[in-house]
């Protein structure tokens, strides 16, 4: 583990930028950016275009370690370059931003009100590549649709099992059991999730720190004890489909919780904007999310 990066993630002021849209979510991300599907005719062209978008974000003057602690990358982004450098090296050496890698392969079919992660048969190889590229930590997402205790327990069990494998590689896992913001019993699901998280955190060895990425809860400061837990390096919040304004408002009411926004970060950015317009829009977005993150 890179001790400077660990110190920054533990105590730094700022938020985490989520730039990790994968194959399934990339077309939507490009549409929101003003690039329709008729602008590319293959998956390779699609990934080239989304890398151009991400490169434009990462090289923007406002995208720096002054307000951004870390950036979560898609595997193909890790394997590419920005300004002639491997992406992870560019982020850390040029911007002071800690590189994190999304490692999950998407969601399985719903069972017991949740969607577990699909199997990750190549995880060991991917983690070795991540270590070689200078990645600090990982992120993996599951989804909770209903307040089903059996399903939520299964989600948290799976996340911590995978987290242990990741930790053994010297990487810090971000455990992300997202609660759907549209769930009819969202508040109840979050109470069940909270109890499961505390149970697993209490059983972790001291030398195995984790981070958590959670939906902003309906009950303010629900996760205060999780944020303060000695085995937790950081707790970050996903925007989950809320607008940037609403996500920021909800986030600011939760002390110690910082943002890890994707759609809310890139909201308003467009391929048609001039560089000046683009940088101005991104700077405004970063400023607002930073303020909400530091309360």
C-alpha positions in Angstrom: 0.0 0.0 0.0 1.3 3.5 -0.9 1.5 5.2 2.5 1.2 8.7 1.0 -1.9 7.8 -0.9 -3.3 6.0 2.3 -2.7 9.2 4.3 -4.4 11.3 1.7 -7.5 9.0 1.5 -7.7 8.9 5.3 -7.4 12.5 6.2 -7.5 14.7 3.0 -10.3 17.2 2.3 -12.2 16.7 -0.9 -14.2 14.0 -2.8 -13.8 11.1 -5.1 -14.6 11.4 -8.8 -16.2 8.4 -10.3 -15.1 8.0 -14.0 -15.8 4.3 -14.2 -18.8 3.8 -16.5 -18.4 0.3 -18.0 -19.5 -1.2 -21.3 -23.2 -1.3 -20.3 -23.4 2.3 -19.0 -21.1 3.9 -21.5 -23.7 4.6 -24.3 -25.8 6.6 -21.7 -22.8 8.5 -20.5 -21.9 9.4 -24.0 -25.5 10.5 -24.8 -25.6 12.8 -21.8 -22.3 14.2 -23.1 -23.9 14.9 -26.5 -22.5 12.0 -28.4 -25.3 9.8 -29.8 -25.0 6.2 -30.8 -24.9 7.1 -34.5 -21.5 8.7 -33.9 -19.8 5.3 -33.5 -20.2 1.9 -35.2 -18.3 -0.4 -33.0 -17.5 -1.0 -29.3 -13.9 0.0 -29.9 -15.0 3.4 -31.3 -17.4 3.8 -28.4 -14.6 3.2 -25.9 -12.3 5.6 -27.9 -14.9 8.3 -27.5 -15.5 7.8 -23.8 -11.8 7.9 -23.2 -11.6 11.2 -25.1 -14.4 12.5 -22.7 -12.5 11.2 -19.6 -9.2 12.6 -20.9 -10.9 16.0 -21.3 -12.1 15.8 -17.7 -8.8 14.6 -16.2 -6.7 17.2 -18.1 -9.0 20.1 -17.3 -7.2 22.8 -15.1 -9.9 22.4 -12.4 -9.5 18.6 -12.1 -6.7 18.6 -9.5 -5.9 17.2 -6.0 -6.8 20.5 -4.5 -10.4 19.3 -4.3 -10.4 15.8 -5.6 -8.9 13.0 -3.5 -9.2 10.1 -5.9 -10.7 9.0 -9.2 -12.3 5.6 -9.9 -11.3 4.2 -13.3 -12.8 1.6 -15.6 -10.4 -1.2 -16.5 -9.9 0.1 -20.1 -9.1 3.5 -18.7 -6.4 2.1 -16.5 -4.9 0.4 -19.6 -4.9 3.6 -21.6 -2.8 6.7 -21.4 -3.4 10.4 -20.7 -0.8 12.9 -22.0 1.6 10.1 -22.8 1.5 8.5 -19.3 -0.4 5.5 -18.0 -3.7 6.9 -16.6 -3.0 6.0 -12.9 0.5 7.5 -13.1 -0.9 10.7 -14.7 -3.5 11.1 -12.0 -1.1 10.7 -9.1 2.1 12.2 -10.4 0.6 15.2 -12.4 -2.6 15.8 -10.4 -2.1 14.5 -6.9 -5.2 12.3 -7.3 -5.3 8.7 -6.0 -6.2 6.1 -8.7 -8.8 3.5 -7.9 -10.1 0.7 -10.2 -13.6 -0.7 -10.7 -13.2 -4.5 -10.6 -16.8 -5.9 -10.7 -18.3 -7.4 -13.9 -21.8 -6.1 -13.4 -24.9 -7.4 -11.6 -26.5 -10.8 -11.5 -30.3 -11.3 -11.7 -32.4 -10.2 -8.8 -32.9 -12.7 -5.9 -34.2 -11.9 -2.4 -34.7 -8.3 -3.3 -31.1 -7.7 -4.3 -28.6 -8.1 -7.2 -25.4 -9.7 -6.2 -22.2 -9.2 -8.3 -21.6 -11.5 -11.2 -18.7 -14.0 -10.8 -15.2 -12.4 -11.3 -13.1 -15.4 -12.6 -10.2 -13.2 -13.7 -10.1 -11.1 -10.5 -6.7 -12.3 -9.4 -5.0 -11.4 -12.7 -6.8 -8.1 -12.8 -5.6 -7.2 -9.3 -2.0 -8.1 -10.2 -2.2 -5.8 -13.2 -3.7 -3.1 -11.0 -0.8 -3.3 -8.6 1.7 -3.1 -11.4 -0.1 0.0 -12.8 0.1 1.8 -9.4 -3.6 1.5 -8.5 -4.3 2.1 -4.8 -7.7 0.5 -4.3 -10.7 -1.0 -6.0 -14.4 -0.6 -6.2 -17.2 -3.1 -6.7 -21.0 -2.5 -6.8 -24.0 -4.6 -5.7 -27.6 -3.3 -5.7 -30.3 -3.5 -3.0 -33.8 -3.1 -4.4 -35.9 -4.1 -1.3 -35.5 -4.3 2.5 -35.0 -8.1 2.5 -32.8 -9.2 5.4 -31.7 -12.4 3.6 -30.7 -10.6 0.4 -28.9 -7.7 2.2 -26.9 -10.1 4.3 -25.9 -12.0 1.2 -24.8 -8.8 -0.5 -22.6 -7.7 2.4 -21.2 -11.2 2.8 -20.2 -11.3 -0.8 -18.7 -7.8 -0.7 -16.5 -8.5 2.3 -15.4 -11.9 0.9 -14.2 -10.2 -2.2 -12.8 -7.4 -0.2 -10.6 -9.8 1.8 -9.1 -11.1 -1.5 -8.4 -7.6 -2.7 -6.8 -6.6 0.7 -4.4 -9.6 0.5 -3.0 -8.0 -2.7 -2.2 -4.8 -0.8 -5.1 -2.9 -2.3 -7.8 -1.2 -0.3 -11.3 -2.3 -1.4 -14.3 0.1 -1.7 -17.3 -2.0 -0.7 -20.4 -0.6 -2.5 -23.8 -2.1 -1.5 -25.9 0.5 -3.2 -29.5 1.0 -2.1 -31.8 2.0 -5.0 -33.0 5.6 -4.3 -36.4 4.6 -5.7 -36.9 1.6 -3.4 -40.3 1.8 -1.7 -38.7 0.8 1.7 -35.3 2.6 1.2 -35.1 3.8 4.9 -35.8 0.3 6.2 -33.2 -1.3 3.8 -30.6 1.2 5.0 -31.2 0.2 8.6 -30.7 -3.5 7.8 -27.6 -2.6 5.7 -26.2 -0.5 8.6 -26.4 -3.4 11.0 -24.8 -5.9 8.5 -22.0 -3.5 7.8 -21.2 -2.9 11.5 -21.2 -6.7 12.1 -18.7 -7.3 9.3 -16.5 -4.3 10.2 -16.3 -5.5 13.8 -14.9 -8.8 12.7 -12.2 -7.4 10.4 -8.5 -7.6 11.4 -6.9 -4.3 12.3 -4.5 -4.5 9.4 -7.3 -4.8 6.7 -8.8 -1.4 6.2 -11.7 -0.9 3.9 -13.6 2.0 2.3 -17.3 2.0 1.7 -19.4 3.6 -1.0 -23.1 4.0 0.1 -26.3 5.6 -1.0 -26.9 8.9 0.9 -29.3 7.7 3.6 -32.8 8.9 4.3 -31.9 9.3 8.0 -29.1 11.9 8.3 -25.9 10.7 9.9 -27.1 7.1 9.9 -23.6 5.9 9.1 -21.7 8.2 11.6 -20.5 5.2 13.6 -19.4 3.4 10.4 -17.4 6.6 9.3 -15.7 6.6 12.8 -15.0 2.8 12.8 -11.3 2.1 13.2 -11.3 -0.4 10.3 -12.8 2.2 7.9 -10.5 4.4 5.9 -13.2 6.5 4.3 -16.9 6.4 3.5 -18.0 8.0 0.3 -21.5 8.5 -1.2 -22.9 7.8 -4.6 -25.3 10.2 -6.3 -27.5 7.3 -7.3 -29.6 9.2 -9.8 -30.2 12.3 -7.7 -29.5 15.6 -9.5 -26.2 17.3 -8.5 -28.2 19.9 -6.5 -30.2 17.4 -4.5 -27.2 15.0 -4.0 -25.2 17.9 -2.7 -28.0 19.0 -0.3 -28.4 15.5 1.1 -24.7 14.9 1.3 -24.1 18.1 3.3 -26.4 16.9 6.0 -24.3 13.8 6.7 -21.1 14.7 8.6 -17.9 13.0 7.5 -19.5 11.6 4.4 -17.9 12.7 1.2 -19.0 12.5 -2.4 -18.1 9.9 -5.0 -20.3 11.2 -7.8 -20.4 10.1 -11.4 -23.5 11.5 -13.2 -23.8 14.4 -10.8 -20.1 15.3 -11.5 -20.4 15.3 -15.3 -23.9 16.9 -15.4 -24.0 19.7 -17.9 -20.7 18.8 -19.7 -21.0 18.5 -23.5 -18.8 17.5 -26.4 -20.1 20.6 -28.1 -18.8 23.0 -25.5 -15.6 25.0 -26.2 -12.7 24.2 -23.9 -13.4 27.4 -21.9 -17.1 26.5 -21.5 -16.3 22.9 -20.6 -13.7 23.9 -18.0 -16.0 26.5 -16.5 -18.8 24.1 -16.1 -16.6 21.4 -14.6 -15.0 23.8 -12.2 -18.4 24.8 -11.0 -19.5 21.2 -10.5 -16.3 20.4 -8.6 -16.6 23.4 -6.4 -20.2 22.6 -5.4 -19.5 18.9 -4.7 -16.3 19.8 -2.7 -18.3 22.3 -0.5 -21.0 19.6 0.2 -18.3 17.1 1.0 -16.5 19.2 3.5 -19.8 20.5 5.0 
